[in-house]
Amino acid sequence: MLIRGCFLLQRKNNLVSFFARAVYNYDNKYYFTGTVRYDGSSKFGKNEKWGLFPSASAGWNMASEDFMQNVSFLDQLKIRASWGLTSNQEISRYLSLGYLYSPGAER
């Protein structure tokens, strides 16, 4: 933190993240994953300092199916689809905070 005249300049960004993941495998054929990330950042908006970012995926290991047992040139063939929310905190520092003092402002 740096104080210059009547201005207070913040030099440090704050970021904290928490995440949880659940993985499920059924019969070595079907795979499911769910993840939740919870981020807090000093760069996020004034009333939105925290963001929740879920994601999910599902996979199918086709090589474990009976109809693939006679295919000798593949030992693994897996199809996977996923979905998730992301965010970007690359905005100016403390942009969401109002100015405490404006030069030339009438009092």
N, C-alpha and C positions, 0 to 999 in steps of 0.2 A: 504494500500500500504506500502511496506517495501523496503527500499533501503539498500543493503548490498554490500559494495565494489563497483564494477562496474555493479552489477546486479540489475535489477529492478524486484521485485517479486510482482505479483498481488495476493492479498488475497481475493478478492471479485468477485463473479460472478454476472452478470447482466442478468435479464430475464424480458421481458415484453410481455404481451399477450393481444390480442383483439379478441373478437368473436361476431358473429351475428347469430341469429337463426330465421327461419321462420317456422311456423306451420300452417298446413291447415287441416281442418276436413270437410269432405263432408257427410252430412246426418247421422252423428254418425256411419258410417260404414267404411269409407275409410279415412285413416290418412296419411299425408305426412309431413316430417320434413327435412329441409335442414340447415346445420350448417357450418360456415366457421370460422376457427381459424387462426390468424396471429401471429406468435411468432417471437420474436427477442431475440437472446441469444449471450453472449460473448463467448460461447463455440462453436458456429457454425463456419463453414469455413470462411476464409478471405473474399471472395467475395460473401458469402452466409450467411450473418448474420440474414436474415429473412427467414421464411418458411411459406408457405400457406398450410393449412390442412383442406380440405373440407370433409364433410360427408353427407349422405342422408339416409333416411329410409322411408319405406312404411308399413302400417299396414292395416289389414282387420278384422273388428269385425264381425265374422260370426254369432254371437248370435243375431245380429240385422236383419239378413236376414229372409225372410218369411219362408223358408224351415226349419228354426231352432225353430220356435215358439212352436211347439209341443214337443220339447225336454225339459223335466222338470228337469232333473238332472244337467243341465248347465245353469248358469245365464250369464256367459261371456266366450267366446272363441275367442281369438284374435291371428292372425298369423302376424308375423312381420319379415321383412328382412331389413338389413342395410349394408352399405358400408362406409368406411372411410379411410383416410390416417392418419398415426401417425408418430411420430418421437421420437428420444431419444437424450437428451442432456447430458447424463452421460458420458462425455469424459473429459479429463484433461483440466484444466483451461487455457484459452488463448493459446491453442495448435496451433491455426492457425496463431499466430503472430510469425514473425521471431525473431531470437536472435539479440539484439542490440550489443552485445559484446561476443566474444568467447575467453576464455583464451588460450593463446599460438598462437593466430592468428597473422600473420605478418601484419604490417601496412605499 
